[in-house]
Amino acid sequence: MKFNLGNGEEPMDVLIGAMLLTTFQIQIKEPLLNYKDVFAWDYKELKGIPKEICEHKIELMVDAQLIK
């Protein structure tokens, strides 16, 4: 289940496991809304953590051929 903690201009999408009971999915929304300012929505918000730690890269072979 997906819901937005933000607004139309600044979406803050959260995914909740679809396998969870519907009652639990409903119950968990309120604390997430109340504490949405605790989450980092962008790596720039992770103060003190270098972006190199947050980023990932895919190593490609130099001689690899593109397959469409």
PyMOL commands that set and color helices and strands:
alter all, ss='L'
color gray80, all
select helices_A, chain A and resi 22-34+36-38+43-45+51-54
alter helices_A, ss='H'
color red, helices_A
select strands_A, chain A and resi 2-4+13-15
alter strands_A, ss='S'
color yellow, strands_A
deselect
rebuild
show_as cartoon
